[in-house]
Amino acid sequence: MLKAYDRGELSLGQVANILNISKSETMELLKKYDIPFVRVDSEYLEQEFGAFK
């Protein structure tokens, strides 16, 4: 499930529901396996900073 999350195939909530644990526990699992919780790419940054133009 965590790999599916890492690939963007499942959301945090979906993983938590499948594993029957809380979102915070899911976040701890992601941390344990060095899977980033938040991903920031160049497209995201352009959208966010584009609002300041």
LINKA-V690371 format. One record per residue. N is the residue number from 0. RES is the residue in one small letter. NEAR is the number of other C-alpha atoms within 8 Angstrom. Layout:
BEGIN
N|RES|NEAR ; N|RES|NEAR
END
This chain:
BEGIN
0|m|6 ; 1|l|8 ; 2|k|6 ; 3|a|9 ; 4|y|12 ; 5|d|9 ; 6|r|7 ; 7|g|7 ; 8|e|7 ; 9|l|10 ; 10|s|8 ; 11|l|10 ; 12|g|7 ; 13|q|8 ; 14|v|13 ; 15|a|13 ; 16|n|9 ; 17|i|7 ; 18|l|6 ; 19|n|6 ; 20|i|9 ; 21|s|8 ; 22|k|9 ; 23|s|6 ; 24|e|9 ; 25|t|12 ; 26|m|10 ; 27|e|8 ; 28|l|8 ; 29|l|12 ; 30|k|10 ; 31|k|7 ; 32|y|6 ; 33|d|6 ; 34|i|9 ; 35|p|8 ; 36|f|7 ; 37|v|4 ; 38|r|5 ; 39|v|6 ; 40|d|6 ; 41|s|6 ; 42|e|6 ; 43|y|8 ; 44|l|9 ; 45|e|8 ; 46|q|8 ; 47|e|8 ; 48|f|8 ; 49|g|7 ; 50|a|6 ; 51|f|5 ; 52|k|4
END
